Amino acid sequence: MTYTIAEPCITVMDRACVEVCPVDCIHEGTDMLYIHPDECIDCGACVPACPVAAIFVEADVPEQWKHFVDMNKEFFSMSDEEFATKYGKPK
């Protein structure tokens, strides 16, 4: 099970999680960071590094932020246009 970055990261983008990730699976978008689900090794190093508690195990993402699970995945699989249309913001 992979990790997901949710709403608290929007506009914060602290990058402390990027610094501790041993496999560089956290990538920067326009207004938040995203975890590549195929690159994440589920080590959890990013969780305590996040100053805004925005990173969750996929199964533990709070209900109001469940759509961020798909958003993290689709950031890497959709074209820029598809992503912008679905989520109302550029990658």
Secondary structure, DSSP 8 states (H G I E B T S, - for coil): --EEE-GGGTTT---HHHHH-TT--EEE-SSSEEE-TTT-----THHHH-TT--EEEGGGS-GGGTHHHHHHHHHHHS-HHHHHHHHSS--
